[in-house]
Amino acid sequence: MALKRKRFGLNRIIAPDMPLAEFARFIAALGLTGLELQNGPPGGTGPGGLIDGLNPAEARRIIHDAGLRVLAIDALRTFNLPERRRDCFEELKALLSLAAALDCPAVALSPAAEAEDARDPKQRYAHTVEALLEYGHLFAEYGIAGYVEPLAFGKGSPRLIPDAVSAIKASGYGCYRLVFDPCRPAALDDKTIFGKDGLESACAIPHIGILRVSGAAAVPHQRRPLAPPEYCVKNSAVLGLLDRAGYLGAFSFKPRAGTAWRLQRDTLQAAVEASLTAIGVLS
């Protein structure tokens, strides 16, 4: 079964210089319905920067008038570094307040992945659980979900889906879900990313909050600004598997190649259209 455009949105990283109102119209013109706000470079930082300094009520009106919904705020970064815990706690409160004002259902949590991180895997896992425990009551208070992003590269922790699910369960909070990007290198191995039962593991699907799509390998290199092809060779198959296995949530395009971030509007529209076609998305 083909995926419908109404389930897709764009992360604002794709056009960080485009004003929010123009970006909302751009998304709507593509027949998409979701917008993911980017917290940090190359876009704005902090609650005000995410919405161009607008009053949250005005930003909410702009988004809703375009027929869109905010999928998530992406993201509270290095959330599991102990030395960042106090700052992250205060930043999270501000992001959750903005999310509530925008009718946004989730704030993503991106772990530390710096090469110089001296912690061993057990320490990084323990610090992740500690952070989820500390932040859990804030998410519960606002009635907003936390989307934990496994970073399957470098020293990211959690790196894989099973690690993230384990940390979520250990926190004891039901407000956490996963960000899953099938373009991550480790996602190319179904059994590595989801465990021995592969992508259709029934225990994995309910934990996914949002599916990020970095691009589509079927788009030729010279017209493919959305992602490196080696990371996206299985995009269409992976998305189809997850959909058939019961995933009912949204999909968000988030290009990871800097060349995609400041394309001219017509070029960007053509690139998104090509990616949607390549992964079998219908109008």
VENZI-V855803 format. One record per residue. N is the residue number from 1. RES is the residue in one letter. SS is DSSP state (H for helix, E for strand, C for the rest). BURIAL is 1 if it has 24 or more other ideal C-beta (glycine too) atoms within 12 Angstrom, else 0. D_CENTER is the distance of its C-alpha to the mean C-alpha in Angstrom with 2 decimals. Layout:
N|RES|SS|BURIAL|D_CENTER / N|RES|SS|BURIAL|D_CENTER
This chain:
1|M|C|0|23.59 / 2|A|C|0|21.67 / 3|L|E|1|18.34 / 4|K|E|0|18.73 / 5|R|H|1|17.25 / 6|K|H|0|16.97 / 7|R|H|1|14.01 / 8|F|E|1|12.02 / 9|G|E|1|10.59 / 10|L|E|1|9.90 / 11|N|E|1|7.79 / 12|R|H|1|10.89 / 13|I|H|1|10.91 / 14|I|H|1|12.64 / 15|A|H|1|15.59 / 16|P|C|1|15.77 / 17|D|C|0|19.51 / 18|M|C|1|19.55 / 19|P|C|0|20.54 / 20|L|H|1|18.39 / 21|A|H|0|21.06 / 22|E|H|0|21.38 / 23|F|H|1|17.68 / 24|A|H|1|17.75 / 25|R|H|1|20.84 / 26|F|H|1|19.43 / 27|I|H|1|16.63 / 28|A|H|1|19.35 / 29|A|H|0|21.75 / 30|L|C|1|19.58 / 31|G|C|1|19.77 / 32|L|C|1|16.10 / 33|T|C|1|15.39 / 34|G|E|1|11.89 / 35|L|E|1|10.72 / 36|E|E|1|7.61 / 37|L|E|1|9.43 / 38|Q|E|1|9.22 / 39|N|C|1|11.21 / 40|G|C|1|13.27 / 41|P|C|0|14.77 / 42|P|C|1|15.35 / 43|G|C|1|14.84 / 44|G|C|1|16.27 / 45|T|C|0|16.18 / 46|G|H|1|16.88 / 47|P|H|1|17.18 / 48|G|H|0|19.73 / 49|G|H|1|18.12 / 50|L|H|1|14.95 / 51|I|C|1|17.42 / 52|D|C|1|20.13 / 53|G|C|0|22.40 / 54|L|C|1|22.94 / 55|N|C|0|24.01 / 56|P|H|1|21.16 / 57|A|H|0|23.49 / 58|E|H|0|23.94 / 59|A|H|1|20.24 / 60|R|H|1|19.84 / 61|R|H|0|22.87 / 62|I|H|1|21.66 / 63|I|H|1|18.44 / 64|H|H|0|20.41 / 65|D|H|0|23.33 / 66|A|C|1|21.27 / 67|G|C|0|20.49 / 68|L|C|1|16.76 / 69|R|E|1|14.59 / 70|V|E|1|11.75 / 71|L|E|1|8.75 / 72|A|E|1|7.27 / 73|I|E|1|8.13 / 74|D|E|1|6.10 / 75|A|E|1|7.92 / 76|L|E|1|11.23 / 77|R|E|1|12.12 / 78|T|C|1|14.74 / 79|F|C|1|14.83 / 80|N|C|1|17.14 / 81|L|C|1|19.81 / 82|P|H|0|22.97 / 83|E|H|0|24.30 / 84|R|H|1|21.27 / 85|R|H|1|21.34 / 86|R|H|0|23.46 / 87|D|H|0|21.63 / 88|C|H|1|18.22 / 89|F|H|1|19.91 / 90|E|H|0|21.18 / 91|E|H|1|18.01 / 92|L|H|1|16.18 / 93|K|H|1|19.10 / 94|A|H|1|18.77 / 95|L|H|1|15.06 / 96|L|H|1|15.89 / 97|S|H|1|18.93 / 98|L|H|1|17.14 / 99|A|H|1|14.66 / 100|A|H|1|17.88 / 101|A|H|1|19.61 / 102|L|C|1|17.07 / 103|D|C|1|16.87 / 104|C|C|1|13.15 / 105|P|C|1|12.50 / 106|A|E|1|9.94 / 107|V|E|1|9.12 / 108|A|E|1|6.60 / 109|L|E|1|9.05 / 110|S|E|1|9.21 / 111|P|C|1|12.66 / 112|A|C|1|15.47 / 113|A|C|1|16.13 / 114|E|C|0|19.17 / 115|A|C|0|21.99 / 116|E|C|0|24.55 / 117|D|C|1|23.22 / 118|A|C|0|26.46 / 119|R|C|0|25.24 / 120|D|C|0|25.83 / 121|P|H|0|23.36 / 122|K|H|0|25.08 / 123|Q|H|0|24.79 / 124|R|H|1|21.07 / 125|Y|H|1|20.60 / 126|A|H|0|23.06 / 127|H|H|1|21.43 / 128|T|H|1|18.05 / 129|V|H|1|20.03 / 130|E|H|0|21.96 / 131|A|H|1|19.02 / 132|L|H|1|17.59 / 133|L|H|1|21.19 / 134|E|H|1|21.65 / 135|Y|H|1|18.62 / 136|G|H|1|19.01 / 137|H|H|0|21.78 / 138|L|H|1|19.94 / 139|F|H|1|17.16 / 140|A|H|0|20.10 / 141|E|H|0|22.13 / 142|Y|H|1|19.70 / 143|G|C|0|18.81 / 144|I|C|1|15.06 / 145|A|E|1|12.64 / 146|G|E|1|10.93 / 147|Y|E|1|7.80 / 148|V|E|1|9.00 / 149|E|E|1|7.40 / 150|P|C|1|10.44 / 151|L|C|1|11.32 / 152|A|C|1|13.88 / 153|F|C|0|15.86 / 154|G|C|0|18.38 / 155|K|C|1|18.95 / 156|G|C|1|15.47 / 157|S|C|1|16.07 / 158|P|C|1|14.96 / 159|R|C|1|14.92 / 160|L|C|1|15.02 / 161|I|H|1|14.22 / 162|P|H|1|17.76 / 163|D|H|1|17.59 / 164|A|H|1|14.58 / 165|V|H|1|16.28 / 166|S|H|1|19.49 / 167|A|H|1|18.35 / 168|I|H|1|16.98 / 169|K|H|0|20.33 / 170|A|H|0|22.27 / 171|S|H|1|20.99 / 172|G|C|0|22.61 / 173|Y|C|1|20.12 / 174|G|C|0|18.84 / 175|C|C|1|16.07 / 176|Y|E|1|13.47 / 177|R|E|1|11.16 / 178|L|E|1|8.88 / 179|V|E|1|5.47 / 180|F|E|1|7.41 / 181|D|E|1|7.63 / 182|P|C|1|11.29 / 183|C|C|1|11.95 / 184|R|C|1|12.09 / 185|P|H|1|15.88 / 186|A|H|1|16.40 / 187|A|H|1|14.78 / 188|L|H|1|17.82 / 189|D|C|0|19.92 / 190|D|H|1|19.32 / 191|K|H|0|21.64 / 192|T|H|0|20.24 / 193|I|H|1|16.68 / 194|F|H|1|17.84 / 195|G|C|0|21.41 / 196|K|C|0|24.71 / 197|D|C|0|23.99 / 198|G|C|0|21.27 / 199|L|C|1|18.41 / 200|E|C|0|20.50 / 201|S|C|1|21.03 / 202|A|H|0|21.44 / 203|C|H|0|20.38 / 204|A|H|1|16.86 / 205|I|H|1|15.79 / 206|P|C|0|16.19 / 207|H|C|1|13.86 / 208|I|E|1|10.69 / 209|G|E|1|8.86 / 210|I|E|1|6.30 / 211|L|E|1|6.73 / 212|R|E|1|5.11 / 213|V|E|1|8.49 / 214|S|C|1|9.76 / 215|G|C|1|13.17 / 216|A|C|1|16.26 / 217|A|C|1|19.19 / 218|A|C|1|21.77 / 219|V|C|1|21.67 / 220|P|C|0|24.47 / 221|H|H|0|23.78 / 222|Q|H|0|25.45 / 223|R|H|1|23.34 / 224|R|C|1|20.03 / 225|P|C|1|18.10 / 226|L|C|1|14.60 / 227|A|C|1|14.68 / 228|P|C|1|17.40 / 229|P|H|1|19.07 / 230|E|H|0|19.68 / 231|Y|H|1|16.02 / 232|C|C|1|15.77 / 233|V|C|1|19.19 / 234|K|C|1|18.15 / 235|N|H|1|15.31 / 236|S|H|1|17.65 / 237|A|H|1|19.23 / 238|V|H|1|16.20 / 239|L|H|1|14.70 / 240|G|H|0|18.27 / 241|L|H|1|18.86 / 242|L|H|1|16.00 / 243|D|H|1|17.11 / 244|R|H|0|20.70 / 245|A|C|1|20.02 / 246|G|C|0|18.98 / 247|Y|C|1|15.26 / 248|L|C|0|15.51 / 249|G|C|1|12.09 / 250|A|C|1|10.04 / 251|F|E|1|8.64 / 252|S|E|1|6.75 / 253|F|E|1|8.40 / 254|K|C|1|7.31 / 255|P|C|1|10.67 / 256|R|C|1|11.50 / 257|A|C|1|15.19 / 258|G|H|0|16.76 / 259|T|H|0|19.14 / 260|A|H|1|16.67 / 261|W|C|1|16.01 / 262|R|C|0|19.42 / 263|L|C|1|20.78 / 264|Q|C|0|23.39 / 265|R|H|0|22.41 / 266|D|H|0|24.42 / 267|T|H|0|23.13 / 268|L|H|1|19.48 / 269|Q|H|1|20.31 / 270|A|H|0|22.15 / 271|A|H|1|19.38 / 272|V|H|1|16.85 / 273|E|H|1|19.79 / 274|A|H|1|20.63 / 275|S|H|1|17.25 / 276|L|H|1|17.32 / 277|T|H|0|20.89 / 278|A|H|1|20.28 / 279|I|C|1|18.02 / 280|G|C|1|20.46 / 281|V|E|1|18.91 / 282|L|E|0|21.82 / 283|S|C|0|22.58
